[in-house]
Amino acid sequence: MADNARARKLADRIQVVVAETLDRRIKDPRLGFVTITDARVTGDLREATVFYTVYGDEEERAASAAALESAKGILRSEVGRQTGVRFTPTLTFVPDALPDNARTIEDLLDKARAKDAEVRQAATGKTYAAGADPYRRPDEDEADAESDEDGAGA
């Protein structure tokens, strides 16, 4: 069993090797604008999961996924050559959910901004129920106490 630091280091190296190989050696026309976002290796260093994103529509994503699957052998041999490990891990390509998550977060932030604008619009021209400064000050408490005493004795 390998330690986690070694698996992490190998995953980082695999990410770099796959990205460089896709950029320089793979000339598949189906391969779109692919970005390798992350790589993870199992503890036994036998399997590597490579996460990627593709810029474009659903058709371009499917074409890029097919191109990555067909280039898997070349990429694995390049990873083995450049990392020098005894057993080259098998590569699995998984589309990264990061852009979808970011889009969801942006939608939620847009809704929150719209609600803030509604509240700001409703508050325009309104005044506070207790006045501008609803907090009592110690000197005001003494003045109120004195006026109460004066009014009680009169």
C-alpha positions, 0 to 999 in steps of 0.5 A: 500500500502506497502512502497518500503523499505518493498517490497525490504526487503521482496524480499531480504528475499524471494531470500534467502529462495528460494535459501536455500530451493532449496539447502536443501529440493528440491530433484527433479532430473530435477533441475540442477545447479540453481542460484537465482539471484534476487527477486522482489515483487510488491508494494502490496506484493502480487506477487513475481518474482524470477529470476534464471540462470541455468548452462548447455544447453537448455535441462537442462534449460527447465528441471530446469524450469519444476522442479521449477514450480512443486516445486512452492507450497513447495517454497511458503509455506516455504517463508510464514513460514519463512517471517511471512507475512499475505499474502504469495506472489505468486511466478513466476520464470523467467529465468534471461537474465543476462548471455545472456547480458554478452555474448553479451557484451563479443562478442562486446568487442572481436570485439573491441579488434580485431579492435584495433589489426588491427589498431595497426598492420596498425600503426606499422612502420609508422611515424607521418605526422608532426613529432614526436612532432607536437606541437610548443613551445614558444621558437621555435616561437621566433626563427622562428620569428627571422629567418624570420626577418633575412631573410627578411632584407638580 
